């Protein structure tokens, strides 16, 4: 039985626009329409459901939950909370500042900053729906590992000495936190607001990601992909990381590109490294983070992530 999203893509590409089924343009348009419908349908449902559950969770509560705990426990909480909060790399930086102001160790704070944009339940559900639960688990596991180890490595270099002085001078306020509306109607309103806000923030990146994936799916020959990025290409992984750094998206927006790359025969590790570099190591994030830490810490952070992503990519390519 034909998937309804496949059916919609077929109707638009082949019936409405009259494109040939075996043409590059037909394949690209069919992929684009199918993925736009599928991904946005999944996004609305998942964000709404998680919004109902997250009605009581705010960035301020996340910060207070982590503060004052032992280092190993705080790191585990920071990584876990980063994985279940839907913050992109740029929106998680203000919370990073709040962590620093609250006196949470900077290595723990970096663990959160790595995990938050790279892993979230929305991306996990999309990965399961589009690529299968095996790849979703591999991506999440690799992301958790990178966040945990990356924060420890950063802490070894004592990055506190590179935090801008004004951050240390900020005093934490004790303003009362308004009591949230925990009624069913209140949670519904919060969930609807979450859907609107998150979609408003990410829709263009999702569409761009789907568009890039559609171009790869329709126009890039599978033989060329296999030759340059396929199994056994050791330089393909660092190249994928370098290509991903200038791009700005999130884990959700890059999934359609990963889907097209895997469909063309790109090695799994190369795709994972590419996804991670886009989601957690983007130029906009670096520019915002520069307002908080100086260049040595910024260069160290970028180097730790880049090396981690390359090692993850090589490792998965060897395993698979």
Buried (B, 14 or more C-beta within 10 A) or exposed (E): EEEEBBEBBBEBBBEEEEBEEEEBBBBBBBBBBBBBBBBBEBBEEBBBEBBBEBBEBBBEEBBEBBBEBEBEEBBBBBBBBBBBBBBBBBBBBEBBBBBBBBEBBBBBBBBBBBBBBBBBBBBBBBBBBBBEEEBBEBBBEBBBBBBBBBBBBBBEBEBBEBBBEEEEEEEEEEEEEEEBBEEEEEBBBBBBEBBEEBBEBBBEBBBBBBBBBBBBBBEBEEEEBBEEBBBEBEEBBBBBBEEBBEBBBBBBBBBBBBBBBBBBBBBBBBBBBBBBBBBBBBEEBBEBBBEBBBEEBBEBBBEBBBBBBBBBBBBBBEEE
